[in-house]
Amino acid sequence: MSGYRIGVDIGGTFTDVVLWNIADARTEKTKLLTTPDEPSRAVMEGVRQILSDNNVAPREVDAVIHGTTLVANALIERKGVKTGLITTRGFKDVLEIGREWRYDLFNLDIELPTPIVDRPDRHEITERVDSDGNILTPIELSELDQISESLAAAGIESVGVCLLHAYRNASHESAIRDYLAKTAPTLSVSLSSDVSPEMGEYERSSTTVANAYIHPIFKTYVDLLVDGLAALGCEKDLLLVLSDGRTVRQDTATQFPIRLVQSGPAAGAQAASIYGAMSNEGDLLCFDMGGTTAKACLIEGGEPERTANFEVARVFRFAEGSGLPLQIPAIDMIEIGAGGGSIARIDRLGLIQVGPDSASSVPGPACYGLGGADATVTDADLILGNLDPEHFLGGKMKLNKAAAEKALHTAVAAPLGISVEQAAWGIHETVTANMAQAAAVHAIEKGLNVANFTVVPIGGAGPVHACSLARKIGINRMICPVGAGVASAIGMLGSPISFELAQASMSRLDSVNWPEIGSMVETMVTRGQDLVRHAGVEDTEITVTISAMMRYVGQGYEVDAAVNLKALEHGDAGAINDSFSAAYLKRFGRNEKMPPEITTWRVVVSGPRPPLLDAIGAGGALQTSAATPRTTRPVYFGPEPGFVETPVFDRDILGPSAVIDGPAVVEEAESTLIIPPDFTGAVDEGLNIIVSRKD
């Protein structure tokens, strides 16, 4: 490989851009404030800046790989287009009925997520298909004339079509799409049989209308980027990262924008896997703390666990079941806390509360000097000496310490009758303790001991809080990589072009129609190969993996069991049962004496993983094994010992075998690593700082 690739990640506060010089195995990085009024503006500014800084012509760029919070923000802030729903007669209230279970059993005033589509904008059509795909009642397409008129009168721009059992027979949904293409050509149409061809009427409906809700604005956004890159002189395709960490071409992503709801954090998990591979570590806790939120992902054996179910726009951030369910492939992670821009205040009990709201990039934390007056985690870190007001973002942005002191005094210190430094430490401890508790519970829910994992802190704020987090959850080892502050953009560069397809087909394992399933899977493989080939992958580089979502008869939750192609071709139920038993045993620690059943077949078609390992550890030309501090500054490490005069090191010049004994501050342009007195660090051959707890 030769040429250049660019990874761009838009976060709630910063937009990160990384340039990969493939031939020289080097990466260059930059970070700039996100432009929430028009996110594509920061993307284009970042691309122009990094190309100019490195004297790279736009035509030399082989690909721009992008992840964005646009989809998630549109759903959370309800800033999509006005959306309608067409469903089978008698099923218009599925979005409100939901699962008929409560996430808080004892709350009489429980608040549930408001459906994306208002009831007057949900329309029923006469048709019926049974669970085997047989047509019981032919569709009455003539009813679409009146439905189209109602949609137009209500100003509907996009519509989701979700018919009963369409995952088994999509002919009625396809007929609706074709009819609307003639009678309402400007209407955006999303079919459940395309977006989420799986069982679960509520989840499938929710996913389909969410896709419809953001489809027009996402398409407009992608078109703006494609046109902007073309005008700049970038001639190659725009690639986008999905929520499962896989990469697709822009036209494929535009068909399924709901699959990008978690693209940035997913790329961060991919980056953590790469960093772990550099240090021969496979069991990792990816701790991603950015400007708005913090997330955790457990990685076993070098690969993050994936899930087929996700939830967004929760009424209560940490209450599962209080959000909109999405039936999409995603890396399994949990939101565990606040980010650098999260706002601190005193709650009604007189305790420090951090988040869930954020100062974002506009106006940002008080210390940014952009008009923000709220006290945030970043303001607290500045007061504690964790951040240098003169060298934030490598000196590109000056921080206003006086503004941070004023904000903390007003919001926390004065109400509690404590000093500003004590208030800042209280904020730091509160947010870190909350994250540590959430990460530990997340591991326990998976039957894992979090103490057996190695922390990989990423995101702009991750390395600042990592040692404190590790101490609180009993982890003694961390891999602190170069470029942690832009890790999601780096992960995008290392994500393979790949696509996952799913198709529901429920049956007991001992009664599978193997010729029918073989034909169905073959069709899925062909479609996946076409999509991956379309994105530029050669046939000789394409790999295919097949799996089945399985459970014991009567259960409500499935595990993903790998399926060997030969077992599928020969209908080898015994081999598939063995695979399921192994997966079930690993997940739950036991097996049951019941027959298994298959609910969904999955196919993943992939190209090769880009060879990024050699590039992400490349640093400056002045690397040395001698750890010589650039300066010192006072850093607060708690009431005891208080402020400690602490050496400050430049990350760019630290080479292999350099040892940094805590307390220490290690700075690079995109993030700052804080090593407390009870930790020590050593630079490995990949330029990761391996931080460990002192005996």
DRENVEX-170301 format. One line per 5 residues: number of its first residue (from 0); their letters; for each residue x, y, z of C-alpha. Coordinates in Angstrom, 1 decimal, always signed. Layout:
BEGIN
NUM = A = X/Y/Z | ...
***
This chain:
BEGIN
0 = MSGYR = +0.0/+0.0/+0.0 | +1.1/+3.6/-0.7 | -0.4/+7.0/-0.6 | -2.3/+8.5/+2.3 | -5.5/+7.9/+4.3
5 = IGVDI = -7.4/+10.3/+6.5 | -9.5/+9.3/+9.6 | -12.0/+11.9/+10.9 | -14.0/+11.5/+14.1 | -16.6/+14.1/+15.1
10 = GGTFT = -17.3/+14.2/+18.8 | -19.6/+16.4/+20.9 | -16.7/+18.8/+21.7 | -13.8/+18.1/+19.3 | -13.3/+16.9/+15.8
15 = DVVLW = -10.2/+14.7/+15.4 | -8.3/+14.2/+12.2 | -5.4/+11.7/+11.6 | -3.3/+11.5/+8.4 | -1.8/+8.1/+7.7
20 = NIADA = +1.3/+8.1/+5.5 | +1.2/+4.5/+4.4 | +4.5/+4.2/+2.7 | +6.5/+5.8/+5.6 | +4.4/+4.1/+8.3
25 = RTEKT = +3.7/+7.4/+10.1 | +0.6/+9.2/+11.4 | +0.1/+12.9/+11.9 | -2.8/+14.3/+14.1 | -4.8/+17.4/+14.7
30 = KLLTT = -7.7/+18.4/+16.8 | -10.2/+21.3/+16.4 | -13.5/+22.3/+18.0 | -16.6/+20.7/+16.5 | -19.0/+23.1/+14.7
35 = PDEPS = -22.4/+21.8/+15.9 | -24.3/+24.2/+13.7 | -22.7/+22.5/+10.6 | -20.6/+19.5/+11.5 | -19.2/+19.1/+8.0
40 = RAVME = -17.5/+22.5/+8.3 | -15.1/+21.2/+11.0 | -14.4/+18.1/+8.9 | -13.4/+20.1/+5.9 | -11.3/+22.5/+8.0
45 = GVRQI = -9.5/+19.6/+9.6 | -8.8/+17.9/+6.3 | -7.5/+21.1/+4.7 | -5.4/+21.8/+7.8 | -3.7/+18.4/+8.1
50 = LSDNN = -3.0/+18.2/+4.3 | -1.5/+21.7/+4.4 | +0.6/+21.1/+7.5 | +2.1/+18.0/+5.9 | +2.4/+19.2/+2.3
55 = VAPRE = +0.2/+16.5/+1.0 | -1.8/+17.1/-2.2 | -5.5/+16.1/-2.0 | -5.2/+13.8/-5.0 | -2.7/+11.7/-3.1
60 = VDAVI = -5.4/+10.7/-0.6 | -6.6/+7.2/-1.2 | -9.5/+7.4/+1.2 | -11.2/+9.5/+3.9 | -12.7/+7.4/+6.6
65 = HGTTL = -15.3/+9.1/+8.8 | -17.4/+8.5/+11.9 | -19.9/+11.0/+13.2 | -22.3/+11.7/+16.1 | -24.8/+13.2/+13.7
70 = VANAL = -27.1/+10.2/+13.9 | -27.0/+9.8/+17.6 | -27.4/+13.5/+18.2 | -30.4/+13.8/+15.9 | -32.1/+11.0/+17.8
75 = IERKG = -31.2/+12.3/+21.2 | -32.1/+15.9/+20.5 | -35.1/+15.0/+18.2 | -33.7/+17.0/+15.3 | -34.6/+14.6/+12.5
80 = VKTGL = -37.3/+15.2/+9.8 | -41.0/+14.7/+10.3 | -41.6/+11.0/+9.9 | -44.6/+8.7/+9.2 | -45.2/+5.0/+9.6
85 = ITTRG = -47.1/+2.5/+7.4 | -47.9/-0.8/+9.1 | -50.2/-3.8/+9.0 | -53.8/-3.0/+10.0 | -54.2/-3.3/+13.8
90 = FKDVL = -50.5/-2.6/+14.6 | -50.2/+1.2/+14.6 | -49.7/+1.4/+18.4 | -46.7/-1.0/+18.5 | -44.3/+2.0/+19.1
95 = EIGRE = -46.2/+2.9/+22.3 | -47.1/-0.5/+23.6 | -43.4/-1.5/+23.3 | -42.4/-4.6/+25.4 | -45.0/-3.9/+28.1
100 = WRYDL = -42.3/-4.0/+30.8 | -41.1/-1.2/+33.1 | -37.4/-0.3/+33.7 | -38.4/+0.9/+37.2 | -41.0/-1.3/+38.8
105 = FNLDI = -41.7/+1.0/+41.7 | -42.0/+4.3/+40.0 | -45.7/+5.2/+39.6 | -44.8/+8.1/+37.3 | -42.4/+6.3/+35.1
110 = ELPTP = -41.3/+8.2/+32.0 | -41.1/+6.3/+28.8 | -39.4/+7.5/+25.5 | -41.8/+9.4/+23.3 | -42.3/+7.6/+20.0
115 = IVDRP = -40.6/+9.2/+17.0 | -43.8/+9.1/+15.0 | -46.9/+10.8/+16.4 | -50.0/+8.7/+16.4 | -51.8/+10.7/+13.7
120 = DRHEI = -48.9/+10.1/+11.4 | -49.1/+6.3/+11.7 | -51.2/+4.6/+9.0 | -52.5/+1.1/+8.6 | -52.8/-0.9/+5.4
125 = TERVD = -54.8/-4.0/+4.7 | -52.4/-7.0/+4.3 | -51.3/-10.0/+6.3 | -48.4/-12.4/+6.1 | -47.9/-15.3/+8.6
130 = SDGNI = -44.8/-16.2/+10.5 | -43.7/-18.6/+7.8 | -44.0/-16.0/+5.1 | -47.2/-17.2/+3.6 | -49.6/-14.5/+2.3
135 = LTPIE = -52.9/-14.7/+4.2 | -54.4/-11.4/+2.9 | -53.1/-9.7/-0.3 | -52.1/-6.1/+0.1 | -54.5/-3.4/-0.9
140 = LSELD = -52.2/-0.9/-2.6 | -55.1/+1.3/-3.6 | -55.2/+2.4/+0.1 | -51.9/+4.1/-0.4 | -53.5/+6.9/-2.4
145 = QISES = -55.3/+8.2/+0.7 | -52.3/+7.5/+2.9 | -50.0/+9.5/+0.6 | -52.4/+12.4/+0.7 | -52.4/+12.3/+4.5
150 = LAAAG = -48.6/+12.1/+4.7 | -48.3/+15.1/+2.3 | -50.9/+17.1/+4.3 | -49.0/+16.5/+7.5 | -45.6/+17.6/+6.0
155 = IESVG = -44.1/+14.1/+6.3 | -40.7/+13.9/+4.6 | -39.8/+10.3/+5.4 | -41.7/+7.2/+6.1 | -40.9/+3.9/+7.7
160 = VCLLH = -42.7/+0.8/+6.4 | -42.9/-2.1/+8.9 | -45.4/-4.9/+8.1 | -46.0/-7.9/+10.2 | -43.6/-10.8/+9.5
165 = AYRNA = -41.9/-8.8/+6.6 | -38.6/-10.4/+7.7 | -40.0/-13.7/+6.3 | -41.6/-12.3/+3.1 | -40.8/-8.7/+2.0
170 = SHESA = -43.0/-8.6/-1.1 | -45.7/-6.4/+0.4 | -43.1/-3.9/+1.7 | -41.4/-3.8/-1.7 | -44.7/-3.2/-3.3
175 = IRDYL = -45.4/-0.2/-1.1 | -41.9/+1.2/-1.9 | -42.5/+0.8/-5.6 | -46.0/+2.4/-5.4 | -44.8/+5.4/-3.4
180 = AKTAP = -41.9/+5.9/-5.8 | -44.5/+6.7/-8.5 | -47.1/+8.6/-6.4 | -44.8/+10.4/-3.9 | -41.3/+10.5/-5.5
185 = TLSVS = -39.9/+13.0/-3.0 | -40.7/+10.9/+0.0 | -37.9/+9.0/+1.6 | -38.9/+5.4/+2.3 | -37.2/+2.9/+4.7
190 = LSSDV = -38.3/-0.7/+4.7 | -38.0/-2.9/+7.8 | -37.0/-5.8/+5.5 | -33.9/-3.9/+4.4 | -33.1/-2.1/+7.7
195 = SPEMG = -33.8/-4.8/+10.2 | -35.1/-8.2/+8.8 | -35.3/-9.8/+12.2 | -37.9/-10.8/+14.7 | -39.2/-8.5/+17.4
200 = EYERS = -42.1/-6.3/+16.2 | -41.4/-3.4/+18.6 | -37.6/-3.4/+18.0 | -38.0/-3.8/+14.2 | -40.5/-0.9/+14.1
205 = STTVA = -38.4/+1.3/+16.3 | -35.3/+0.7/+14.2 | -37.1/+1.3/+10.9 | -38.7/+4.6/+12.0 | -35.4/+5.8/+13.5
210 = NAYIH = -33.7/+5.1/+10.1 | -36.4/+7.0/+8.3 | -36.2/+9.8/+10.8 | -32.6/+10.6/+10.1 | -32.2/+9.3/+6.5
215 = PIFKT = -32.8/+12.7/+4.7 | -30.5/+14.8/+6.9 | -27.8/+12.1/+6.9 | -27.9/+11.9/+3.1 | -27.7/+15.7/+2.9
220 = YVDLL = -24.7/+15.7/+5.3 | -22.9/+12.9/+3.3 | -23.5/+14.7/+0.0 | -22.1/+17.9/+1.4 | -18.9/+16.0/+2.5
225 = VDGLA = -18.6/+14.2/-0.8 | -19.0/+17.5/-2.7 | -16.6/+19.3/-0.4 | -13.9/+16.6/-0.7 | -14.3/+16.6/-4.4
230 = ALGCE = -14.0/+20.4/-4.6 | -10.8/+20.1/-2.5 | -9.4/+17.6/-4.9 | -9.9/+14.3/-3.1 | -10.9/+12.0/-5.9
235 = KDLLL = -11.5/+8.7/-4.0 | -14.5/+7.5/-2.1 | -15.7/+8.6/+1.3 | -15.8/+5.6/+3.7 | -17.9/+5.6/+6.9
240 = VLSDG = -17.5/+3.5/+10.0 | -20.6/+1.7/+11.4 | -21.6/+1.0/+15.0 | -20.0/-2.5/+14.8 | -16.6/-1.0/+13.9
245 = RTVRQ = -16.8/-2.0/+10.2 | -16.3/+0.3/+7.3 | -18.5/+0.8/+4.2 | -18.7/+3.1/+1.2 | -20.8/+6.3/+1.5
250 = DTATQ = -23.7/+5.1/-0.7 | -24.0/+1.9/+1.4 | -24.0/+4.0/+4.7 | -26.6/+6.3/+3.3 | -29.0/+3.4/+2.9
255 = FPIRL = -28.7/+2.5/+6.5 | -27.8/+5.6/+8.5 | -29.1/+4.1/+11.7 | -26.1/+1.8/+11.6 | -23.8/+4.7/+12.3
260 = VQSGP = -25.4/+5.7/+15.6 | -22.3/+4.5/+17.6 | -19.6/+4.9/+14.9 | -17.1/+7.0/+16.9 | -17.0/+4.9/+20.1
265 = AAGAQ = -16.9/+1.7/+18.0 | -13.8/+3.0/+16.2 | -12.3/+3.7/+19.6 | -12.8/+0.1/+20.6 | -11.1/-1.0/+17.3
270 = AASIY = -8.2/+1.3/+18.2 | -7.9/-0.3/+21.7 | -7.7/-3.7/+20.1 | -4.8/-2.5/+17.9 | -3.0/-1.0/+20.9
275 = GAMSN = -3.4/-4.2/+22.8 | -2.0/-6.2/+19.9 | +1.1/-3.9/+19.9 | +1.7/-4.9/+23.6 | +0.6/-8.6/+23.2
280 = EGDLL = -2.5/-8.0/+25.4 | -5.8/-9.5/+24.4 | -8.1/-8.9/+27.4 | -8.7/-5.1/+27.6 | -11.0/-2.6/+29.2
285 = CFDMG = -11.3/+0.2/+26.7 | -12.0/+3.4/+28.7 | -13.0/+6.2/+26.3 | -13.6/+9.5/+27.9 | -14.2/+12.4/+25.5
290 = GTTAK = -15.6/+15.8/+25.8 | -19.3/+14.8/+26.3 | -19.5/+11.2/+27.6 | -17.4/+8.3/+28.8 | -17.8/+4.7/+27.5
295 = ACLIE = -16.4/+1.3/+28.4 | -15.9/-1.7/+26.3 | -14.6/-5.1/+27.4 | -12.4/-6.8/+24.8 | -11.6/-10.5/+25.1
300 = GGEPE = -9.0/-12.2/+23.0 | -8.3/-9.1/+21.0 | -11.8/-8.7/+19.6 | -14.5/-6.5/+21.1 | -17.8/-8.3/+21.7
305 = RTANF = -20.6/-7.4/+19.4 | -24.3/-7.3/+20.0 | -27.4/-7.2/+17.8 | -29.3/-4.9/+20.1 | -28.7/-1.3/+21.1
310 = EVARV = -30.5/+1.5/+22.8 | -30.3/+5.2/+22.2 | -31.9/+8.5/+23.6 | -32.6/+7.1/+27.1 | -34.9/+9.1/+29.3
315 = FRFAE = -32.5/+8.2/+32.1 | -28.9/+7.7/+31.0 | -28.1/+4.6/+32.9 | -31.6/+3.0/+32.9 | -31.8/+0.2/+30.4
320 = GSGLP = -35.2/+0.1/+28.8 | -35.7/+3.9/+29.1 | -34.6/+4.5/+25.5 | -35.4/+3.7/+21.9 | -34.3/+0.1/+21.0
325 = LQIPA = -32.3/-0.4/+17.8 | -31.9/-3.8/+16.2 | -28.5/-3.2/+14.6 | -25.1/-4.8/+14.7 | -23.0/-2.8/+17.2
330 = IDMIE = -19.9/-3.2/+19.4 | -21.2/-4.0/+22.9 | -20.2/-1.1/+25.2 | -21.8/+0.8/+28.0 | -21.9/+4.5/+28.7
335 = IGAGG = -20.3/+4.8/+32.1 | -20.2/+8.5/+32.9 | -19.5/+12.1/+31.9 | -16.9/+13.7/+29.7 | -14.7/+16.7/+30.0
340 = GSIAR = -17.4/+19.1/+29.1 | -20.0/+17.6/+31.5 | -21.5/+20.2/+33.9 | -21.0/+20.0/+37.7 | -23.6/+21.2/+40.2
345 = IDRLG = -25.0/+20.6/+43.7 | -28.0/+18.4/+43.7 | -31.0/+18.6/+46.0 | -29.3/+16.4/+48.6 | -26.3/+18.7/+48.7
350 = LIQVG = -24.0/+16.3/+46.8 | -21.8/+17.0/+43.8 | -23.5/+15.8/+40.6 | -21.7/+15.7/+37.3 | -23.7/+15.6/+34.0
355 = PDSAS = -25.6/+14.3/+32.2 | -25.7/+17.7/+30.3 | -22.6/+19.0/+28.7 | -21.2/+22.4/+27.8 | -20.3/+20.9/+24.4
360 = SVPGP = -18.0/+22.9/+22.1 | -20.3/+25.9/+22.1 | -20.0/+27.7/+24.5 | -17.8/+24.9/+26.1 | -16.3/+24.8/+29.6
365 = ACYGL = -15.7/+28.1/+31.3 | -12.0/+27.9/+30.8 | -12.3/+27.9/+27.0 | -13.2/+31.6/+27.2 | -16.0/+31.2/+24.6
370 = GGADA = -18.8/+32.5/+26.9 | -19.4/+29.4/+28.9 | -20.1/+30.0/+32.6 | -20.9/+26.5/+33.9 | -18.4/+24.5/+35.9
375 = TVTDA = -17.2/+21.4/+34.1 | -14.8/+18.4/+34.5 | -12.3/+20.2/+32.3 | -12.4/+23.3/+34.6 | -11.8/+21.0/+37.6
380 = DLILG = -8.9/+19.3/+35.9 | -7.3/+22.7/+35.1 | -7.6/+23.9/+38.7 | -6.0/+20.6/+39.9 | -3.0/+21.2/+37.6
385 = NLDPE = -3.8/+18.2/+35.4 | -3.9/+20.5/+32.4 | -1.5/+23.3/+31.4 | -3.4/+26.5/+30.4 | -0.6/+27.5/+28.0
390 = HFLGG = -0.2/+24.1/+26.2 | -3.7/+22.8/+25.8 | -4.0/+21.3/+22.3 | -0.3/+21.7/+21.9 | -0.5/+25.4/+22.6
395 = KMKLN = -3.2/+26.1/+19.9 | -5.7/+26.9/+22.5 | -5.2/+28.9/+25.7 | -7.3/+28.1/+28.8 | -8.6/+30.8/+31.2
400 = KAAAE = -7.9/+29.6/+34.7 | -9.6/+32.6/+36.4 | -12.8/+31.8/+34.5 | -12.6/+28.2/+35.7 | -12.0/+29.3/+39.3
405 = KALHT = -15.1/+31.6/+39.2 | -17.3/+28.9/+37.7 | -16.3/+26.3/+40.3 | -16.6/+28.8/+43.2 | -20.2/+29.7/+42.1
410 = AVAAP = -21.5/+26.2/+41.3 | -19.8/+24.1/+43.9 | -17.3/+25.7/+46.3 | -19.6/+28.5/+47.7 | -22.7/+26.3/+48.2
415 = LGISV = -20.7/+23.7/+50.1 | -18.5/+26.2/+51.9 | -15.2/+24.7/+50.7 | -12.2/+25.9/+48.7 | -12.1/+25.9/+44.9
420 = EQAAW = -9.4/+23.3/+45.0 | -11.5/+21.0/+47.2 | -14.5/+21.5/+44.9 | -12.3/+20.6/+41.9 | -11.1/+17.4/+43.6
425 = GIHET = -14.7/+16.6/+44.6 | -15.7/+16.8/+40.9 | -12.8/+14.7/+39.8 | -13.5/+12.0/+42.4 | -17.2/+12.0/+41.8
430 = VTANM = -16.9/+11.5/+38.1 | -14.2/+8.9/+38.4 | -15.9/+6.9/+41.1 | -19.1/+6.8/+39.1 | -17.2/+5.5/+36.0
435 = AQAAA = -15.4/+2.9/+38.1 | -18.6/+1.6/+39.6 | -20.3/+1.4/+36.2 | -17.4/-0.4/+34.5 | -17.2/-2.9/+37.3
440 = VHAIE = -20.9/-3.7/+37.2 | -20.7/-4.0/+33.4 | -18.0/-6.7/+33.8 | -20.0/-8.5/+36.5 | -23.1/-8.6/+34.3
445 = KGLNV = -20.9/-10.5/+31.7 | -19.6/-12.9/+34.4 | -16.1/-11.4/+34.2 | -13.6/-10.1/+36.8 | -12.6/-6.6/+35.7
450 = ANFTV = -9.4/-6.9/+37.7 | -8.1/-9.4/+35.1 | -8.2/-6.8/+32.3 | -5.8/-4.2/+31.2 | -7.1/-0.6/+30.9
455 = VPIGG = -6.6/+1.2/+27.6 | -7.5/+4.9/+28.2 | -8.4/+6.9/+25.1 | -10.2/+10.1/+24.3 | -9.1/+13.6/+25.3
460 = AGPVH = -9.9/+13.1/+29.0 | -9.3/+9.4/+29.3 | -5.6/+9.4/+30.2 | -6.2/+12.2/+32.8 | -8.6/+10.0/+34.8
465 = ACSLA = -7.3/+6.5/+33.9 | -5.0/+5.8/+36.9 | -7.7/+7.0/+39.4 | -10.2/+4.7/+37.6 | -7.9/+1.8/+37.6
470 = RKIGI = -7.1/+2.2/+41.3 | -10.8/+2.2/+42.2 | -11.6/-1.0/+40.4 | -8.5/-2.9/+41.3 | -6.7/-2.9/+38.0
475 = NRMIC = -2.9/-2.6/+38.2 | -1.9/-2.3/+34.6 | -2.6/+0.1/+31.7 | -1.6/+0.6/+28.1 | -1.4/+4.3/+27.4
480 = PVGAG = -0.9/+4.8/+23.7 | +0.4/+7.6/+21.6 | -2.4/+9.6/+20.2 | -4.9/+8.5/+22.8 | -6.8/+11.8/+22.3
485 = VASAI = -7.6/+11.0/+18.7 | -7.9/+7.2/+19.1 | -11.3/+6.9/+17.4 | -9.9/+8.5/+14.3 | -7.0/+6.1/+14.4
490 = GMLGS = -9.4/+3.2/+14.9 | -11.2/+4.3/+11.7 | -8.0/+4.0/+9.8 | -7.5/+0.4/+11.1 | -11.1/-0.8/+10.5
495 = PISFE = -11.6/-3.2/+7.6 | -14.2/-2.7/+4.9 | -16.9/-5.1/+6.0 | -20.6/-5.5/+6.2 | -22.9/-7.7/+8.3
500 = LAQAS = -26.2/-9.1/+7.1 | -28.9/-10.8/+9.1 | -32.0/-12.7/+8.2 | -34.5/-14.1/+10.7 | -35.6/-17.8/+10.1
505 = MSRLD = -36.7/-19.4/+13.2 | -36.7/-23.2/+13.6 | -35.6/-25.9/+16.0 | -32.1/-27.2/+15.1 | -33.5/-30.7/+14.6
510 = SVNWP = -36.0/-29.5/+12.0 | -34.1/-26.9/+9.9 | -34.8/-27.0/+6.2 | -31.2/-27.1/+5.2 | -31.6/-26.5/+1.4
515 = EIGSM = -33.8/-23.5/+2.1 | -31.3/-22.1/+4.6 | -28.4/-22.8/+2.3 | -30.0/-20.8/-0.5 | -30.9/-18.0/+1.9
520 = VETMV = -27.3/-17.8/+3.3 | -25.9/-18.0/-0.2 | -28.0/-15.0/-1.3 | -26.8/-13.0/+1.8 | -23.1/-13.9/+1.0
525 = TRGQD = -23.5/-12.7/-2.6 | -25.1/-9.4/-1.5 | -22.3/-8.9/+1.1 | -19.6/-9.6/-1.4 | -21.1/-7.1/-3.9
530 = LVRHA = -21.1/-4.4/-1.2 | -17.5/-5.1/-0.1 | -16.3/-5.4/-3.7 | -18.1/-2.1/-4.5 | -16.0/-0.4/-1.8
535 = GVEDT = -12.8/-1.5/-3.6 | -11.9/-4.9/-2.1 | -10.5/-7.5/-4.4 | -12.2/-10.9/-4.7 | -9.0/-12.7/-3.4
540 = EITVT = -9.1/-10.6/-0.2 | -12.7/-11.2/+0.7 | -13.5/-13.4/+3.7 | -16.9/-14.7/+4.8 | -18.0/-15.8/+8.3
545 = ISAMM = -21.3/-17.3/+9.1 | -23.1/-17.6/+12.5 | -26.5/-18.3/+14.0 | -28.3/-16.6/+16.8 | -29.4/-19.5/+19.0
550 = RYVGQ = -31.1/-20.3/+22.3 | -32.8/-23.1/+24.1 | -36.4/-23.5/+23.2 | -38.5/-21.2/+25.3 | -35.7/-18.8/+26.2
555 = GYEVD = -35.9/-15.1/+25.3 | -32.2/-14.3/+24.8 | -29.8/-15.7/+22.2 | -26.1/-16.3/+21.9 | -24.1/-16.1/+18.6
560 = AAVNL = -22.8/-19.5/+17.6 | -20.2/-19.7/+14.8 | -21.2/-21.9/+11.9 | -18.7/-23.7/+9.7 | -19.5/-23.5/+6.0
565 = KALEH = -19.1/-27.3/+5.5 | -21.5/-27.9/+8.4 | -24.1/-25.7/+6.7 | -23.6/-27.3/+3.3 | -24.0/-30.8/+4.8
570 = GDAGA = -26.7/-29.9/+7.3 | -24.5/-31.0/+10.1 | -26.8/-30.2/+13.1 | -24.4/-31.9/+15.5 | -21.5/-29.6/+14.7
575 = INDSF = -23.7/-26.5/+15.0 | -25.1/-27.8/+18.3 | -21.5/-28.2/+19.6 | -20.7/-24.6/+18.6 | -23.8/-23.3/+20.3
580 = SAAYL = -23.1/-25.3/+23.5 | -19.6/-23.9/+23.7 | -20.8/-20.3/+23.2 | -23.6/-20.8/+25.7 | -21.3/-22.3/+28.3
585 = KRFGR = -18.8/-19.4/+27.9 | -21.6/-16.9/+28.4 | -23.6/-18.5/+31.2 | -21.3/-21.1/+32.7 | -23.6/-24.0/+32.1
590 = NEKMP = -25.6/-25.9/+29.5 | -29.3/-27.0/+29.6 | -30.9/-30.3/+28.7 | -33.3/-28.7/+26.2 | -33.4/-28.7/+22.4
595 = PEITT = -31.8/-25.6/+20.8 | -33.4/-23.4/+18.2 | -32.1/-20.9/+15.7 | -33.7/-17.4/+15.4 | -31.5/-15.5/+13.0
600 = WRVVV = -28.7/-16.3/+10.5 | -25.8/-13.8/+10.2 | -23.2/-13.3/+7.5 | -20.2/-11.1/+7.8 | -18.2/-10.3/+4.6
605 = SGPRP = -14.9/-8.6/+5.1 | -11.9/-7.2/+3.4 | -8.4/-7.3/+5.0 | -7.6/-5.2/+8.1 | -5.3/-2.2/+7.1
610 = PLLDA = -1.7/-2.6/+8.3 | -1.8/+0.2/+10.8 | +0.3/-1.3/+13.6 | +3.7/+0.0/+12.4 | +2.4/+3.5/+11.9
615 = IGAGG = +0.6/+4.4/+15.1 | +3.6/+4.1/+17.3 | +5.8/+6.3/+15.1 | +6.8/+9.5/+16.9 | +9.1/+12.4/+16.6
620 = ALQTS = +12.7/+12.2/+15.4 | +14.1/+13.1/+18.8 | +12.9/+10.1/+20.7 | +15.2/+9.1/+23.6 | +15.2/+6.5/+26.3
625 = AATPR = +16.2/+9.2/+28.8 | +13.1/+10.6/+30.5 | +14.0/+14.2/+31.0 | +11.2/+16.6/+32.1 | +10.5/+19.8/+30.2
630 = TTRPV = +9.4/+21.6/+33.3 | +7.5/+21.1/+36.5 | +4.1/+22.3/+37.9 | +2.0/+21.8/+41.0 | -0.6/+19.0/+40.6
635 = YFGPE = -3.2/+18.1/+43.2 | -3.3/+14.4/+44.2 | -5.9/+14.6/+47.0 | -6.1/+16.2/+50.4 | -3.0/+14.1/+51.3
640 = PGFVE = -0.4/+15.0/+49.9 | -2.3/+18.0/+48.3 | -0.4/+19.9/+45.6 | +2.9/+18.2/+44.6 | +5.5/+19.8/+42.4
645 = TPVFD = +5.4/+17.4/+39.5 | +7.7/+16.8/+36.5 | +6.1/+17.4/+33.1 | +7.4/+15.3/+30.1 | +6.8/+15.8/+26.4
650 = RDILG = +5.4/+12.6/+25.0 | +6.8/+13.1/+21.5 | +10.5/+12.6/+22.7 | +10.0/+9.6/+24.9 | +11.5/+6.5/+23.3
655 = PSAVI = +11.5/+2.8/+24.1 | +12.8/+1.9/+27.6 | +12.2/+5.4/+29.0 | +10.9/+5.1/+32.6 | +8.6/+7.7/+34.2
660 = DGPAV = +8.2/+7.3/+37.9 | +5.1/+8.9/+39.4 | +4.1/+11.6/+40.2 | +4.4/+12.7/+36.6 | +2.6/+14.5/+33.8
665 = VEEAE = +3.1/+13.3/+30.2 | +1.7/+15.8/+27.6 | +1.0/+15.5/+23.9 | -1.1/+17.8/+21.8 | -4.3/+15.7/+22.0
670 = STLII = -4.3/+14.5/+25.6 | -2.5/+14.5/+28.9 | -1.5/+11.4/+31.0 | -1.5/+11.9/+34.7 | +0.7/+9.3/+36.6
675 = PPDFT = +0.0/+9.6/+40.4 | +2.7/+9.0/+43.1 | +1.6/+5.3/+43.5 | +2.1/+4.5/+39.8 | +5.0/+4.2/+37.5
680 = GAVDE = +5.4/+4.0/+33.7 | +7.7/+2.5/+31.1 | +7.8/+3.1/+27.3 | +7.6/-0.2/+25.3 | +8.8/-0.8/+21.7
685 = GLNII = +5.4/+0.4/+20.3 | +5.9/+3.7/+22.2 | +3.0/+2.8/+24.5 | +3.5/+3.9/+28.1 | +2.8/+0.8/+30.2
690 = VSRKD = +1.6/+2.2/+33.5 | +1.5/-0.1/+36.5 | +0.8/+0.2/+40.2 | +3.8/+0.3/+42.6 | +4.1/-2.5/+45.1
***
